[in-house]
Amino acid sequence: MNRRKHQRAPVEIWVKEENGDFFFTHRASNISVGGFFLEKKVFRIKSSATFFFRLPTSDELIVVRGRSVYDTALDPDKTSIGTGIQFTDLSLDAKKLIHEYVTTFSRSKRSTS
């Protein structure tokens, strides 16, 4: 069962996480206007941080707060490790950029099918 509310697209970007006085870098493998999946990142469920990233199609820096909502380490059927992050304060401009990225990917995928 797919509980996702938003259409997703694969992405290969580096995401900087700011959590208090600490900074970390993670690789995101998919994105939607609702959030993204950070590979090899294990987060306590419901913990929050600020994330900084750029989409492959834009030079615009996106800054967003997010909270962990899913951790593959808690799912015995998953072989990869990572955490699903839900955006909690996505700006309208950032939402538009992400929506355009996901929509463009979906259109190009349909045209090659």
C-alpha positions in Angstrom: 0.0 0.0 0.0 1.4 3.4 -1.0 0.7 6.0 1.6 2.3 8.9 -0.3 0.3 11.9 -1.0 2.6 13.4 -3.6 4.2 12.3 -6.9 7.9 11.5 -6.5 10.9 11.6 -8.8 14.3 10.1 -8.5 17.1 12.6 -7.8 20.8 12.5 -7.0 21.6 15.5 -4.9 23.6 16.2 -1.7 21.7 17.6 1.2 23.2 19.5 4.1 21.5 19.0 7.4 21.8 21.5 10.3 20.9 20.1 13.6 21.7 22.4 16.5 25.5 23.1 16.3 26.1 20.1 14.0 26.2 19.8 10.2 25.9 16.6 8.2 25.8 15.8 4.5 23.5 13.1 3.0 22.5 11.9 -0.4 18.9 12.2 -1.4 17.6 9.6 -3.8 14.0 10.7 -4.4 12.0 13.9 -3.8 8.4 15.3 -3.9 6.8 18.4 -2.6 6.1 16.5 0.6 9.7 15.4 1.3 12.7 13.3 0.3 14.5 10.1 1.1 18.0 10.4 2.6 20.1 7.3 1.9 22.2 5.8 4.7 20.8 8.3 7.2 19.2 6.9 10.4 17.1 9.4 12.2 14.9 9.1 15.3 11.3 9.1 14.1 9.7 12.6 14.5 13.1 14.3 15.0 13.5 17.6 13.1 16.3 19.5 11.4 16.9 22.1 8.8 18.0 21.0 5.3 19.8 22.9 2.5 19.9 21.6 -1.1 19.7 22.5 -4.8 17.8 20.6 -7.4 19.7 19.5 -10.6 17.6 21.9 -12.6 18.1 25.1 -10.5 20.8 27.1 -8.9 18.3 28.2 -6.2 19.2 27.1 -2.7 16.3 25.5 -1.0 16.2 25.8 2.8 13.5 23.8 4.6 12.6 22.3 8.0 11.8 18.6 8.0 11.1 15.7 10.3 11.7 12.1 10.0 8.6 10.0 9.3 10.0 6.7 8.1 13.2 4.7 8.8 14.0 1.6 6.8 16.0 0.2 9.7 12.6 -0.4 11.3 11.3 -2.3 8.3 12.6 -5.9 8.1 11.6 -6.1 4.4 14.0 -3.3 3.3 17.5 -4.0 2.3 18.6 -0.3 2.0 19.2 2.0 4.9 17.7 5.5 5.0 15.1 7.8 6.3 12.1 9.5 4.8 11.9 13.2 5.6 8.6 15.1 5.5 9.0 18.9 4.8 7.3 20.9 7.5 7.7 24.5 6.3 8.3 24.4 2.5 8.1 27.9 1.0 5.9 28.5 -2.0 8.9 29.2 -4.2 10.6 26.0 -3.2 7.4 24.0 -3.6 7.1 25.4 -7.1 10.7 24.4 -8.0 10.2 20.9 -6.7 6.9 20.5 -8.4 8.4 21.6 -11.7 11.3 19.1 -11.3 8.9 16.2 -10.5 6.5 17.1 -13.3 9.3 17.4 -15.8 10.7 14.0 -14.8 7.3 12.4 -15.1 6.7 13.9 -18.5 10.1 12.7 -19.8 9.4 9.2 -18.4 6.1 9.0 -20.1 7.5 10.1 -23.5 10.2 7.4 -23.4 7.7 4.6 -22.5 
